[in-house]
Amino acid sequence: MKKWVSFIVALCLLIGLALYSMSTGSIQIGFGELVHGLIVGDNPQVDVIRDLRLPRIFVAMLSGAALAVSGVLLQSVMRNPLADAGVIGISAGAGFASLIVTAVFPALFFFNPLFSVIGGLFACFLVYLFSWKSGLQPLRLLLVGVAINAMFTGFNQVFSSFGSSSSSAGRTAISTFNMQTWQNVDILLIYVGIALILSVFLATWCNMLALQDRTASNLGLNVMRSRIVISLIAVILASVATAVGGLIVFVGLLVPHIARQFVGSDHRILIPFSAVGGAVLILFADTLGRTIIAPIEIPASVIMMIIGGPFLIFMLLKGDRVYGR
């Protein structure tokens, strides 16, 4: 009962926050007037909100959901509570690939998430390659991931020094969610929507991976295939969110940990709850960043660094424990 109550409360919080975000900002409008303008379409202020603010809200929610679920899946595969696409370099690798494609091949904009996935997969491969030494140890994986993240972040900064790509680099490196379009929303709905649905169907595999490999194999699970498939879905989610919404860290670390306190470790409810929680967190960060000292905007990625940094320290102080043990 507690799980369903928590899920309903999270959904209500997301809806309420979205409505607040719609009506708050440089253009402030009442809820009734907003709804009437969206239906009738005779209010210029509502038209601006529909064309600029609504896409931003949907991109923030979809990006947050993708990053949070990506964190859940990576933690399941690696049995590591510190696994997060932003921390271990997957998002940075995806961002670098996205930056190159945007700057060099702007006509391939719609396929930008595909190239971002390739960059994310390469970064994930490097993390596995350099972390593996008779198994994946949480501390080693985290340190290697931080190094990979720093490397790709450095590549991003070097590439951004070339004039024509500087704006694209800034948008990839620092997520403010400004200038989002309905086309970006469509891209996220296609890529992230499919990946989120697939992740729900993989929940049983995630539950079995919490067991020892030999036990999971005895129960009929192909452990290696399961890890590869789940990792692929996790990389797709994080990479597409980075390609459209920008580089944001700590979402996949913070949201799953909090979600487990409310709904437990059963991935059949943990995955959808984390998706809602990630949407709430990023929409909150974006709304706070654009309203707290308006008209100056604080990027959502900066808000998440301020929140996530102390949280990571807290996780490390709790001890170096492997996920699922």
Secondary structure as GFF3:
##gff-version 3
##sequence-region A 1 325
A	DSSP	alpha_helix	2	23	.	.	.	ID=ss1
A	DSSP	alpha_helix	31	40	.	.	.	ID=ss2
A	DSSP	alpha_helix	44	48	.	.	.	ID=ss3
A	DSSP	pi_helix	49	53	.	.	.	ID=ss4
A	DSSP	alpha_helix	54	78	.	.	.	ID=ss5
A	DSSP	alpha_helix	90	104	.	.	.	ID=ss6
A	DSSP	three_ten_helix	106	111	.	.	.	ID=ss7
A	DSSP	alpha_helix	112	131	.	.	.	ID=ss8
A	DSSP	alpha_helix	138	160	.	.	.	ID=ss9
A	DSSP	three_ten_helix	163	165	.	.	.	ID=ss10
A	DSSP	alpha_helix	166	173	.	.	.	ID=ss11
A	DSSP	alpha_helix	182	201	.	.	.	ID=ss12
A	DSSP	alpha_helix	203	209	.	.	.	ID=ss13
A	DSSP	alpha_helix	213	218	.	.	.	ID=ss14
A	DSSP	alpha_helix	223	245	.	.	.	ID=ss15
A	DSSP	alpha_helix	251	263	.	.	.	ID=ss16
A	DSSP	alpha_helix	267	291	.	.	.	ID=ss17
A	DSSP	alpha_helix	300	317	.	.	.	ID=ss18
###
